[in-house]
Amino acid sequence: VPQLAVKWFIQGLGAPNTSDDERQALRFDLAAAYERAGDLDRAKDLFTEIYGVNVSYRGVNERLKALEMRMSPVS
């Protein structure tokens, strides 16, 4: 249930005393939930933010490329 996951990941991001590593993990999982829910623009924005912090984080580079391919118009 990606919509429910989105809700909880957003709530987790707002929690006090969250470490940078925890926030990065929550952003990644939130992006994945957005992608599964069909909100590709938000997913791309978050994956791009994660990529900007750490290009090798949990395969974000490949995940972002695959997402961009899905979003590109078919010619």
Biopython code that builds the backbone (N, CA, C, O; Angstrom):
import numpy as np
from Bio.PDB.StructureBuilder import StructureBuilder

atoms = [
    (1, "VAL", "N", (0.856, -1.169, 0.000)),
    (1, "VAL", "CA", (0.000, 0.000, 0.000)),
    (1, "VAL", "C", (0.906, 1.237, 0.000)),
    (1, "VAL", "O", (1.233, 1.780, 1.055)),
    (2, "PRO", "N", (1.303, 1.670, -1.200)),
    (2, "PRO", "CA", (2.265, 2.772, -1.286)),
    (2, "PRO", "C", (1.778, 4.090, -0.687)),
    (2, "PRO", "O", (2.573, 4.841, -0.123)),
    (3, "GLN", "N", (0.483, 4.379, -0.803)),
    (3, "GLN", "CA", (-0.025, 5.648, -0.262)),
    (3, "GLN", "C", (0.141, 5.699, 1.259)),
    (3, "GLN", "O", (0.468, 6.747, 1.816)),
    (4, "LEU", "N", (-0.080, 4.589, 1.913)),
    (4, "LEU", "CA", (0.100, 4.536, 3.356)),
    (4, "LEU", "C", (1.581, 4.652, 3.722)),
    (4, "LEU", "O", (1.940, 5.307, 4.700)),
    (5, "ALA", "N", (2.424, 4.013, 2.929)),
    (5, "ALA", "CA", (3.871, 4.112, 3.158)),
    (5, "ALA", "C", (4.331, 5.562, 3.032)),
    (5, "ALA", "O", (5.135, 6.036, 3.835)),
    (6, "VAL", "N", (3.820, 6.260, 2.024)),
    (6, "VAL", "CA", (4.163, 7.675, 1.836)),
    (6, "VAL", "C", (3.847, 8.455, 3.104)),
    (6, "VAL", "O", (4.668, 9.239, 3.578)),
    (7, "LYS", "N", (2.663, 8.240, 3.647)),
    (7, "LYS", "CA", (2.245, 8.941, 4.856)),
    (7, "LYS", "C", (3.234, 8.715, 6.000)),
    (7, "LYS", "O", (3.638, 9.665, 6.670)),
    (8, "TRP", "N", (3.623, 7.459, 6.223)),
    (8, "TRP", "CA", (4.497, 7.143, 7.344)),
    (8, "TRP", "C", (5.930, 7.618, 7.129)),
    (8, "TRP", "O", (6.592, 8.043, 8.076)),
    (9, "PHE", "N", (6.410, 7.549, 5.895)),
    (9, "PHE", "CA", (7.768, 8.043, 5.630)),
    (9, "PHE", "C", (7.838, 9.560, 5.814)),
    (9, "PHE", "O", (8.825, 10.077, 6.337)),
    (10, "ILE", "N", (6.808, 10.263, 5.392)),
    (10, "ILE", "CA", (6.768, 11.717, 5.602)),
    (10, "ILE", "C", (6.747, 12.027, 7.097)),
    (10, "ILE", "O", (7.435, 12.935, 7.562)),
    (11, "GLN", "N", (5.960, 11.270, 7.833)),
    (11, "GLN", "CA", (5.908, 11.474, 9.283)),
    (11, "GLN", "C", (7.279, 11.191, 9.904)),
    (11, "GLN", "O", (7.711, 11.914, 10.802)),
    (12, "GLY", "N", (7.955, 10.158, 9.438)),
    (12, "GLY", "CA", (9.286, 9.835, 9.940)),
    (12, "GLY", "C", (10.296, 10.939, 9.660)),
    (12, "GLY", "O", (11.164, 11.218, 10.488)),
    (13, "LEU", "N", (10.183, 11.560, 8.504)),
    (13, "LEU", "CA", (11.096, 12.659, 8.163)),
    (13, "LEU", "C", (10.915, 13.854, 9.093)),
    (13, "LEU", "O", (11.848, 14.625, 9.314)),
    (14, "GLY", "N", (9.719, 14.000, 9.630)),
    (14, "GLY", "CA", (9.450, 15.115, 10.536)),
    (14, "GLY", "C", (9.752, 14.813, 11.993)),
    (14, "GLY", "O", (9.607, 15.678, 12.856)),
    (15, "ALA", "N", (10.170, 13.595, 12.262)),
    (15, "ALA", "CA", (10.433, 13.205, 13.646)),
    (15, "ALA", "C", (11.684, 13.897, 14.178)),
    (15, "ALA", "O", (12.659, 14.069, 13.448)),
    (16, "PRO", "N", (11.656, 14.293, 15.445)),
    (16, "PRO", "CA", (12.840, 14.931, 16.035)),
    (16, "PRO", "C", (13.963, 13.910, 16.237)),
    (16, "PRO", "O", (13.724, 12.704, 16.309)),
    (17, "ASN", "N", (15.162, 14.411, 16.323)),
    (17, "ASN", "CA", (16.344, 13.593, 16.611)),
    (17, "ASN", "C", (16.613, 12.512, 15.570)),
    (17, "ASN", "O", (17.130, 11.445, 15.903)),
    (18, "THR", "N", (16.271, 12.777, 14.327)),
    (18, "THR", "CA", (16.545, 11.837, 13.252)),
    (18, "THR", "C", (17.927, 12.140, 12.698)),
    (18, "THR", "O", (18.223, 13.283, 12.349)),
    (19, "SER", "N", (18.771, 11.122, 12.616)),
    (19, "SER", "CA", (20.129, 11.322, 12.112)),
    (19, "SER", "C", (20.111, 11.549, 10.598)),
    (19, "SER", "O", (19.119, 11.262, 9.928)),
    (20, "ASP", "N", (21.211, 12.063, 10.077)),
    (20, "ASP", "CA", (21.328, 12.277, 8.632)),
    (20, "ASP", "C", (21.182, 10.965, 7.877)),
    (20, "ASP", "O", (20.544, 10.928, 6.824)),
    (21, "ASP", "N", (21.761, 9.893, 8.395)),
    (21, "ASP", "CA", (21.648, 8.580, 7.746)),
    (21, "ASP", "C", (20.199, 8.093, 7.731)),
    (21, "ASP", "O", (19.727, 7.556, 6.729)),
    (22, "GLU", "N", (19.511, 8.283, 8.834)),
    (22, "GLU", "CA", (18.103, 7.886, 8.904)),
    (22, "GLU", "C", (17.254, 8.702, 7.944)),
    (22, "GLU", "O", (16.357, 8.173, 7.288)),
    (23, "ARG", "N", (17.546, 10.004, 7.869)),
    (23, "ARG", "CA", (16.794, 10.864, 6.948)),
    (23, "ARG", "C", (17.042, 10.463, 5.495)),
    (23, "ARG", "O", (16.125, 10.483, 4.675)),
    (24, "GLN", "N", (18.276, 10.102, 5.185)),
    (24, "GLN", "CA", (18.594, 9.669, 3.825)),
    (24, "GLN", "C", (17.825, 8.379, 3.494)),
    (24, "GLN", "O", (17.274, 8.244, 2.402)),
    (25, "ALA", "N", (17.793, 7.446, 4.433)),
    (25, "ALA", "CA", (17.065, 6.190, 4.221)),
    (25, "ALA", "C", (15.564, 6.451, 4.062)),
    (25, "ALA", "O", (14.917, 5.852, 3.203)),
    (26, "LEU", "N", (15.023, 7.327, 4.874)),
    (26, "LEU", "CA", (13.601, 7.661, 4.767)),
    (26, "LEU", "C", (13.291, 8.327, 3.433)),
    (26, "LEU", "O", (12.264, 8.032, 2.820)),
    (27, "ARG", "N", (14.161, 9.221, 2.975)),
    (27, "ARG", "CA", (13.951, 9.873, 1.665)),
    (27, "ARG", "C", (13.967, 8.835, 0.545)),
    (27, "ARG", "O", (13.143, 8.889, -0.368)),
    (28, "PHE", "N", (14.907, 7.888, 0.618)),
    (28, "PHE", "CA", (14.990, 6.852, -0.410)),
    (28, "PHE", "C", (13.715, 6.002, -0.416)),
    (28, "PHE", "O", (13.135, 5.751, -1.472)),
    (29, "ASP", "N", (13.291, 5.570, 0.755)),
    (29, "ASP", "CA", (12.087, 4.748, 0.842)),
    (29, "ASP", "C", (10.844, 5.539, 0.437)),
    (29, "ASP", "O", (9.927, 4.987, -0.171)),
    (30, "LEU", "N", (10.811, 6.813, 0.768)),
    (30, "LEU", "CA", (9.704, 7.669, 0.348)),
    (30, "LEU", "C", (9.678, 7.798, -1.172)),
    (30, "LEU", "O", (8.614, 7.716, -1.785)),
    (31, "ALA", "N", (10.833, 7.996, -1.772)),
    (31, "ALA", "CA", (10.904, 8.081, -3.237)),
    (31, "ALA", "C", (10.402, 6.784, -3.872)),
    (31, "ALA", "O", (9.661, 6.818, -4.855)),
    (32, "ALA", "N", (10.802, 5.652, -3.317)),
    (32, "ALA", "CA", (10.350, 4.359, -3.845)),
    (32, "ALA", "C", (8.835, 4.211, -3.694)),
    (32, "ALA", "O", (8.169, 3.683, -4.584)),
    (33, "ALA", "N", (8.297, 4.676, -2.574)),
    (33, "ALA", "CA", (6.850, 4.614, -2.361)),
    (33, "ALA", "C", (6.114, 5.516, -3.347)),
    (33, "ALA", "O", (5.084, 5.126, -3.898)),
    (34, "TYR", "N", (6.637, 6.719, -3.571)),
    (34, "TYR", "CA", (6.039, 7.602, -4.572)),
    (34, "TYR", "C", (6.053, 6.934, -5.944)),
    (34, "TYR", "O", (5.067, 6.995, -6.678)),
    (35, "GLU", "N", (7.152, 6.306, -6.282)),
    (35, "GLU", "CA", (7.259, 5.632, -7.580)),
    (35, "GLU", "C", (6.197, 4.534, -7.695)),
    (35, "GLU", "O", (5.518, 4.430, -8.717)),
    (36, "ARG", "N", (6.058, 3.731, -6.668)),
    (36, "ARG", "CA", (5.062, 2.651, -6.689)),
    (36, "ARG", "C", (3.640, 3.196, -6.735)),
    (36, "ARG", "O", (2.744, 2.562, -7.291)),
    (37, "ALA", "N", (3.435, 4.375, -6.148)),
    (37, "ALA", "CA", (2.110, 4.994, -6.148)),
    (37, "ALA", "C", (1.817, 5.698, -7.474)),
    (37, "ALA", "O", (0.697, 6.156, -7.701)),
    (38, "GLY", "N", (2.823, 5.784, -8.351)),
    (38, "GLY", "CA", (2.634, 6.424, -9.646)),
    (38, "GLY", "C", (2.951, 7.898, -9.671)),
    (38, "GLY", "O", (2.725, 8.556, -10.687)),
    (39, "ASP", "N", (3.472, 8.442, -8.580)),
    (39, "ASP", "CA", (3.839, 9.860, -8.522)),
    (39, "ASP", "C", (5.312, 9.978, -8.920)),
    (39, "ASP", "O", (6.188, 10.188, -8.082)),
    (40, "LEU", "N", (5.553, 9.836, -10.216)),
    (40, "LEU", "CA", (6.921, 9.757, -10.725)),
    (40, "LEU", "C", (7.691, 11.062, -10.570)),
    (40, "LEU", "O", (8.906, 11.038, -10.375)),
    (41, "ASP", "N", (7.009, 12.191, -10.651)),
    (41, "ASP", "CA", (7.703, 13.478, -10.498)),
    (41, "ASP", "C", (8.282, 13.629, -9.090)),
    (41, "ASP", "O", (9.434, 14.033, -8.930)),
    (42, "ARG", "N", (7.494, 13.308, -8.084)),
    (42, "ARG", "CA", (7.992, 13.403, -6.709)),
    (42, "ARG", "C", (9.100, 12.381, -6.466)),
    (42, "ARG", "O", (10.092, 12.673, -5.798)),
    (43, "ALA", "N", (8.921, 11.187, -7.013)),
    (43, "ALA", "CA", (9.954, 10.160, -6.869)),
    (43, "ALA", "C", (11.262, 10.645, -7.482)),
    (43, "ALA", "O", (12.327, 10.509, -6.879)),
    (44, "LYS", "N", (11.178, 11.205, -8.669)),
    (44, "LYS", "CA", (12.384, 11.704, -9.350)),
    (44, "LYS", "C", (13.039, 12.818, -8.542)),
    (44, "LYS", "O", (14.261, 12.842, -8.397)),
    (45, "ASP", "N", (12.242, 13.733, -8.019)),
    (45, "ASP", "CA", (12.797, 14.834, -7.226)),
    (45, "ASP", "C", (13.578, 14.304, -6.022)),
    (45, "ASP", "O", (14.682, 14.769, -5.741)),
    (46, "LEU", "N", (13.002, 13.333, -5.317)),
    (46, "LEU", "CA", (13.676, 12.784, -4.135)),
    (46, "LEU", "C", (14.911, 11.976, -4.509)),
    (46, "LEU", "O", (15.954, 12.107, -3.868)),
    (47, "PHE", "N", (14.806, 11.141, -5.540)),
    (47, "PHE", "CA", (15.981, 10.377, -5.969)),
    (47, "PHE", "C", (17.103, 11.321, -6.400)),
    (47, "PHE", "O", (18.276, 11.047, -6.149)),
    (48, "THR", "N", (16.744, 12.431, -7.049)),
    (48, "THR", "CA", (17.740, 13.417, -7.463)),
    (48, "THR", "C", (18.394, 14.070, -6.244)),
    (48, "THR", "O", (19.605, 14.288, -6.229)),
    (49, "GLU", "N", (17.599, 14.378, -5.234)),
    (49, "GLU", "CA", (18.130, 14.953, -3.994)),
    (49, "GLU", "C", (19.103, 13.971, -3.326)),
    (49, "GLU", "O", (20.174, 14.369, -2.869)),
    (50, "ILE", "N", (18.736, 12.727, -3.273)),
    (50, "ILE", "CA", (19.588, 11.697, -2.676)),
    (50, "ILE", "C", (20.881, 11.564, -3.469)),
    (50, "ILE", "O", (21.965, 11.473, -2.892)),
    (51, "TYR", "N", (20.763, 11.554, -4.791)),
    (51, "TYR", "CA", (21.916, 11.466, -5.673)),
    (51, "TYR", "C", (22.879, 12.624, -5.427)),
    (51, "TYR", "O", (24.097, 12.444, -5.454)),
    (52, "GLY", "N", (22.329, 13.807, -5.188)),
    (52, "GLY", "CA", (23.151, 14.981, -4.932)),
    (52, "GLY", "C", (23.965, 14.884, -3.652)),
    (52, "GLY", "O", (25.008, 15.525, -3.525)),
    (53, "VAL", "N", (23.493, 14.088, -2.708)),
    (53, "VAL", "CA", (24.197, 13.908, -1.446)),
    (53, "VAL", "C", (25.202, 12.760, -1.532)),
    (53, "VAL", "O", (26.321, 12.864, -1.029)),
    (54, "ASN", "N", (24.789, 11.661, -2.178)),
    (54, "ASN", "CA", (25.643, 10.470, -2.250)),
    (54, "ASN", "C", (25.284, 9.682, -3.505)),
    (54, "ASN", "O", (24.273, 8.981, -3.536)),
    (55, "VAL", "N", (26.113, 9.799, -4.536)),
    (55, "VAL", "CA", (25.816, 9.183, -5.834)),
    (55, "VAL", "C", (25.771, 7.663, -5.795)),
    (55, "VAL", "O", (25.209, 7.045, -6.698)),
    (56, "SER", "N", (26.346, 7.052, -4.779)),
    (56, "SER", "CA", (26.362, 5.590, -4.725)),
    (56, "SER", "C", (25.391, 5.022, -3.684)),
    (56, "SER", "O", (25.429, 3.826, -3.399)),
    (57, "TYR", "N", (24.532, 5.855, -3.121)),
    (57, "TYR", "CA", (23.616, 5.410, -2.080)),
    (57, "TYR", "C", (22.590, 4.423, -2.638)),
    (57, "TYR", "O", (21.783, 4.783, -3.495)),
    (58, "ARG", "N", (22.619, 3.198, -2.161)),
    (58, "ARG", "CA", (21.627, 2.164, -2.467)),
    (58, "ARG", "C", (21.267, 2.085, -3.956)),
    (58, "ARG", "O", (20.108, 1.849, -4.298)),
    (59, "GLY", "N", (22.232, 2.278, -4.823)),
    (59, "GLY", "CA", (21.982, 2.176, -6.260)),
    (59, "GLY", "C", (21.098, 3.278, -6.801)),
    (59, "GLY", "O", (20.390, 3.076, -7.788)),
    (60, "VAL", "N", (21.127, 4.455, -6.164)),
    (60, "VAL", "CA", (20.246, 5.546, -6.570)),
    (60, "VAL", "C", (20.518, 5.993, -8.004)),
    (60, "VAL", "O", (19.596, 6.411, -8.704)),
    (61, "ASN", "N", (21.751, 5.912, -8.443)),
    (61, "ASN", "CA", (22.078, 6.307, -9.815)),
    (61, "ASN", "C", (21.290, 5.468, -10.816)),
    (61, "ASN", "O", (20.672, 6.007, -11.734)),
    (62, "GLU", "N", (21.313, 4.140, -10.636)),
    (62, "GLU", "CA", (20.589, 3.254, -11.540)),
    (62, "GLU", "C", (19.079, 3.447, -11.405)),
    (62, "GLU", "O", (18.343, 3.415, -12.392)),
    (63, "ARG", "N", (18.644, 3.645, -10.187)),
    (63, "ARG", "CA", (17.213, 3.843, -9.942)),
    (63, "ARG", "C", (16.721, 5.110, -10.630)),
    (63, "ARG", "O", (15.644, 5.122, -11.226)),
    (64, "LEU", "N", (17.507, 6.164, -10.547)),
    (64, "LEU", "CA", (17.150, 7.428, -11.180)),
    (64, "LEU", "C", (17.141, 7.300, -12.700)),
    (64, "LEU", "O", (16.236, 7.811, -13.359)),
    (65, "LYS", "N", (18.136, 6.625, -13.257)),
    (65, "LYS", "CA", (18.174, 6.413, -14.711)),
    (65, "LYS", "C", (16.964, 5.630, -15.188)),
    (65, "LYS", "O", (16.358, 5.980, -16.201)),
    (66, "ALA", "N", (16.605, 4.571, -14.468)),
    (66, "ALA", "CA", (15.454, 3.756, -14.848)),
    (66, "ALA", "C", (14.162, 4.571, -14.774)),
    (66, "ALA", "O", (13.290, 4.448, -15.634)),
    (67, "LEU", "N", (14.054, 5.389, -13.756)),
    (67, "LEU", "CA", (12.870, 6.225, -13.601)),
    (67, "LEU", "C", (12.784, 7.248, -14.730)),
    (67, "LEU", "O", (11.707, 7.474, -15.282)),
    (68, "GLU", "N", (13.902, 7.859, -15.070)),
    (68, "GLU", "CA", (13.908, 8.833, -16.163)),
    (68, "GLU", "C", (13.527, 8.173, -17.487)),
    (68, "GLU", "O", (12.855, 8.789, -18.314)),
    (69, "MET", "N", (13.953, 6.922, -17.693)),
    (69, "MET", "CA", (13.565, 6.193, -18.908)),
    (69, "MET", "C", (12.052, 5.974, -18.936)),
    (69, "MET", "O", (11.419, 6.117, -19.982)),
    (70, "ARG", "N", (11.481, 5.631, -17.795)),
    (70, "ARG", "CA", (10.023, 5.437, -17.723)),
    (70, "ARG", "C", (9.269, 6.722, -18.017)),
    (70, "ARG", "O", (8.175, 6.703, -18.581)),
    (71, "MET", "N", (9.872, 7.843, -17.625)),
    (71, "MET", "CA", (9.191, 9.130, -17.764)),
    (71, "MET", "C", (9.362, 9.751, -19.149)),
    (71, "MET", "O", (8.602, 10.639, -19.536)),
    (72, "SER", "N", (10.355, 9.283, -19.888)),
    (72, "SER", "CA", (10.608, 9.907, -21.193)),
    (72, "SER", "C", (9.530, 9.479, -22.188)),
    (72, "SER", "O", (9.105, 8.324, -22.206)),
    (73, "PRO", "N", (9.101, 10.425, -23.009)),
    (73, "PRO", "CA", (8.055, 10.107, -23.986)),
    (73, "PRO", "C", (8.565, 9.125, -25.024)),
    (73, "PRO", "O", (9.719, 9.191, -25.448)),
    (74, "VAL", "N", (7.702, 8.227, -25.424)),
    (74, "VAL", "CA", (8.053, 7.238, -26.436)),
    (74, "VAL", "C", (7.905, 7.891, -27.805)),
    (74, "VAL", "O", (6.876, 8.491, -28.114)),
    (75, "SER", "N", (8.952, 7.763, -28.621)),
    (75, "SER", "CA", (8.907, 8.380, -29.953)),
    (75, "SER", "C", (8.639, 7.353, -31.001)),
    (75, "SER", "O", (8.565, 7.682, -32.185)),
]
sb = StructureBuilder()
sb.init_structure("model")
sb.init_model(0)
sb.init_chain("A")
sb.init_seg("    ")
for serial, (resi, resn, name, xyz) in enumerate(atoms, 1):
    if name == "N":
        sb.init_residue(resn, " ", resi, " ")
    sb.init_atom(name, np.array(xyz, "f"), 0.0, 1.0, " ", f" {name:<3s}", serial, name[0])
structure = sb.get_structure()
